[in-house]
Amino acid sequence: MSDKTLQFGVNLNNREPLIAPDYDLQALLDLSSVVEESGFDSVWVGDSLFSKPRYEPLALLSAISQRTSRVRLGTACLVTSTRNPLYLALEWATLDVISGGRAILGIGGGVETATRVYVAPWAHERPHPATAVREAVSVYRAMWRGEKVTLDGAVVHVHDATLDCPLPPPIPILVAARGRVMLRLAGEIADIAHLASLFMDVEHQRDNVHAVLDGARVAGRSPRDLEIDMSVTVSVSSDRERARRDAPWRFAAARAWRRRRRGLAAAARPQPVVALHGARRRVRRPARGSQGGGRQPQRRLPRRPAGRLSPLP
């Protein structure tokens, strides 16, 4: 992998100001300054348009760029299939100028509904995520090099497009990946491969890293040209015991949301984070004499701790 030293960043959670009563957008912007002053290396915000309430990431990163001077600024991650690749190339070139060359474009191949995306030029059906990401990345980089871009791909269609603004230096692209196809693609084309799996066990993550490195070898890349990145959800408080009490609820809530989005197929995956961090399972059995089989296992979240859960103590 890269010779760079281990770095740490903070995802500011741009959902929180919309759902937490005492944490507003001004507090989020203030927190970006605290992150930099505390010695972290990067600041990240997320993206969603349909599935969850969230402030728009590009506008936030532009504002954060004026509150900070050193940390890298990125998305974890943009939903590729809801963004026009031409506008996105222009937007990130502009952000890179505003921030003094600190921008990272973090993208993923997922969509926020099972089959529909609703945004041109992707039409209404979900494109194959690996193909969409590969073609979009080729457009971004060609436009940042100042080329006139024409591409009639399986998903992306661009004709004689150019970037009519000062060209940025190479902007790092992070590709978020969970399945093996996307992990290998990240190894092939990304500057930063983001391991997006929820499961933190060593064996599972080792397999993910091997898949990324397999992709790099296929592309003839040296592993030293690639950064590998992962996210860890933590519970932070100045009170150690409060942080421990809050942790099971935070992990269980995240896992439960993903199970609702993905259905019971998630049960076939590695041991859920909710089980590792204290959530309880309850199975409703059919009444005696009934045929049964119609009810599905019910999962209960651990009791939410008393008091408000806030991003900062």
GIURJO-V608460 format. One record per residue. N is the residue number from 0. D_CENTER is the distance of its C-alpha to the mean C-alpha in whole Angstrom. Layout:
n->N d_center->D_CENTER
n->N d_center->D_CENTER
//
This chain:
n->0 d_center->21
n->1 d_center->21
n->2 d_center->24
n->3 d_center->22
n->4 d_center->22
n->5 d_center->19
n->6 d_center->17
n->7 d_center->15
n->8 d_center->13
n->9 d_center->12
n->10 d_center->10
n->11 d_center->12
n->12 d_center->11
n->13 d_center->12
n->14 d_center->13
n->15 d_center->16
n->16 d_center->18
n->17 d_center->19
n->18 d_center->19
n->19 d_center->21
n->20 d_center->25
n->21 d_center->25
n->22 d_center->22
n->23 d_center->22
n->24 d_center->20
n->25 d_center->23
n->26 d_center->22
n->27 d_center->18
n->28 d_center->20
n->29 d_center->22
n->30 d_center->20
n->31 d_center->18
n->32 d_center->22
n->33 d_center->22
n->34 d_center->19
n->35 d_center->21
n->36 d_center->24
n->37 d_center->23
n->38 d_center->22
n->39 d_center->18
n->40 d_center->17
n->41 d_center->14
n->42 d_center->13
n->43 d_center->9
n->44 d_center->8
n->45 d_center->6
n->46 d_center->8
n->47 d_center->10
n->48 d_center->14
n->49 d_center->15
n->50 d_center->14
n->51 d_center->13
n->52 d_center->15
n->53 d_center->13
n->54 d_center->15
n->55 d_center->14
n->56 d_center->12
n->57 d_center->14
n->58 d_center->17
n->59 d_center->16
n->60 d_center->15
n->61 d_center->18
n->62 d_center->20
n->63 d_center->18
n->64 d_center->20
n->65 d_center->23
n->66 d_center->23
n->67 d_center->22
n->68 d_center->23
n->69 d_center->22
n->70 d_center->18
n->71 d_center->16
n->72 d_center->13
n->73 d_center->10
n->74 d_center->7
n->75 d_center->3
n->76 d_center->3
n->77 d_center->7
n->78 d_center->9
n->79 d_center->11
n->80 d_center->14
n->81 d_center->14
n->82 d_center->15
n->83 d_center->18
n->84 d_center->18
n->85 d_center->21
n->86 d_center->20
n->87 d_center->17
n->88 d_center->19
n->89 d_center->21
n->90 d_center->19
n->91 d_center->17
n->92 d_center->20
n->93 d_center->21
n->94 d_center->19
n->95 d_center->20
n->96 d_center->23
n->97 d_center->23
n->98 d_center->21
n->99 d_center->23
n->100 d_center->21
n->101 d_center->18
n->102 d_center->15
n->103 d_center->12
n->104 d_center->11
n->105 d_center->7
n->106 d_center->7
n->107 d_center->7
n->108 d_center->10
n->109 d_center->10
n->110 d_center->12
n->111 d_center->12
n->112 d_center->16
n->113 d_center->17
n->114 d_center->19
n->115 d_center->19
n->116 d_center->17
n->117 d_center->20
n->118 d_center->20
n->119 d_center->22
n->120 d_center->22
n->121 d_center->20
n->122 d_center->23
n->123 d_center->22
n->124 d_center->22
n->125 d_center->18
n->126 d_center->19
n->127 d_center->18
n->128 d_center->14
n->129 d_center->15
n->130 d_center->18
n->131 d_center->16
n->132 d_center->14
n->133 d_center->17
n->134 d_center->19
n->135 d_center->17
n->136 d_center->16
n->137 d_center->20
n->138 d_center->21
n->139 d_center->19
n->140 d_center->20
n->141 d_center->24
n->142 d_center->24
n->143 d_center->23
n->144 d_center->26
n->145 d_center->28
n->146 d_center->29
n->147 d_center->30
n->148 d_center->28
n->149 d_center->29
n->150 d_center->27
n->151 d_center->28
n->152 d_center->25
n->153 d_center->24
n->154 d_center->22
n->155 d_center->22
n->156 d_center->25
n->157 d_center->26
n->158 d_center->30
n->159 d_center->31
n->160 d_center->28
n->161 d_center->28
n->162 d_center->26
n->163 d_center->29
n->164 d_center->28
n->165 d_center->28
n->166 d_center->26
n->167 d_center->24
n->168 d_center->24
n->169 d_center->21
n->170 d_center->18
n->171 d_center->15
n->172 d_center->13
n->173 d_center->9
n->174 d_center->9
n->175 d_center->6
n->176 d_center->9
n->177 d_center->10
n->178 d_center->14
n->179 d_center->16
n->180 d_center->17
n->181 d_center->13
n->182 d_center->14
n->183 d_center->17
n->184 d_center->16
n->185 d_center->13
n->186 d_center->17
n->187 d_center->19
n->188 d_center->17
n->189 d_center->14
n->190 d_center->15
n->191 d_center->12
n->192 d_center->11
n->193 d_center->8
n->194 d_center->9
n->195 d_center->7
n->196 d_center->10
n->197 d_center->11
n->198 d_center->15
n->199 d_center->16
n->200 d_center->19
n->201 d_center->20
n->202 d_center->22
n->203 d_center->19
n->204 d_center->16
n->205 d_center->20
n->206 d_center->19
n->207 d_center->16
n->208 d_center->17
n->209 d_center->20
n->210 d_center->19
n->211 d_center->17
n->212 d_center->20
n->213 d_center->22
n->214 d_center->20
n->215 d_center->21
n->216 d_center->25
n->217 d_center->25
n->218 d_center->24
n->219 d_center->26
n->220 d_center->24
n->221 d_center->25
n->222 d_center->22
n->223 d_center->23
n->224 d_center->21
n->225 d_center->18
n->226 d_center->16
n->227 d_center->14
n->228 d_center->11
n->229 d_center->10
n->230 d_center->8
n->231 d_center->11
n->232 d_center->12
n->233 d_center->16
n->234 d_center->19
n->235 d_center->20
n->236 d_center->24
n->237 d_center->27
n->238 d_center->29
n->239 d_center->28
n->240 d_center->29
n->241 d_center->27
n->242 d_center->24
n->243 d_center->25
n->244 d_center->26
n->245 d_center->23
n->246 d_center->21
n->247 d_center->21
n->248 d_center->21
n->249 d_center->17
n->250 d_center->16
n->251 d_center->18
n->252 d_center->17
n->253 d_center->14
n->254 d_center->15
n->255 d_center->18
n->256 d_center->15
n->257 d_center->14
n->258 d_center->17
n->259 d_center->18
n->260 d_center->16
n->261 d_center->17
n->262 d_center->20
n->263 d_center->22
n->264 d_center->21
n->265 d_center->19
n->266 d_center->22
n->267 d_center->22
n->268 d_center->19
n->269 d_center->20
n->270 d_center->21
n->271 d_center->19
n->272 d_center->18
n->273 d_center->20
n->274 d_center->23
n->275 d_center->22
n->276 d_center->22
n->277 d_center->25
n->278 d_center->24
n->279 d_center->27
n->280 d_center->28
n->281 d_center->31
n->282 d_center->32
n->283 d_center->35
n->284 d_center->38
n->285 d_center->40
n->286 d_center->43
n->287 d_center->46
n->288 d_center->48
n->289 d_center->45
n->290 d_center->43
n->291 d_center->40
n->292 d_center->37
n->293 d_center->35
n->294 d_center->33
n->295 d_center->30
n->296 d_center->29
n->297 d_center->28
n->298 d_center->26
n->299 d_center->26
n->300 d_center->24
n->301 d_center->26
n->302 d_center->28
n->303 d_center->26
n->304 d_center->27
n->305 d_center->30
n->306 d_center->29
n->307 d_center->25
n->308 d_center->22
n->309 d_center->21
n->310 d_center->18
n->311 d_center->21
n->312 d_center->25
//
